[in-house]
């Protein structure tokens, strides 16, 4: 049974950086495209970025391009999300999940992903 554990969140000042990790257990993650999503208080979960199974394709939410970088290390069964120049509006719980219908990161639509982890809280505040 595939399970994800996200980590790396915390309290960060505006302008800071974080690297979030998403470690999979129960399967070889190399067979799946993986996405990062976030959910702020009172808002719907939204797609942030995804990466194809072999890392040859990535996709980012249009509003987040430039500050977010997704990467993966299949030897460690791990996907990462680097966030630079953090802003208060980045405050959210960040989740990872696998893409259900494709291995090629075809969308960032929440309903097309499954096996959500428990999330890691990112709080950006001075």
PyMOL commands that set and color helices and strands:
alter all, ss='L'
color gray80, all
select helices_A, chain A and resi 29-31+62-64+74-76+88-90+110-112
alter helices_A, ss='H'
color red, helices_A
select strands_A, chain A and resi 3-7+10-12+18-25+34-39+46-51+58-60+68-73+78-83+92-99+113-114+120-124
alter strands_A, ss='S'
color yellow, strands_A
deselect
rebuild
show_as cartoon
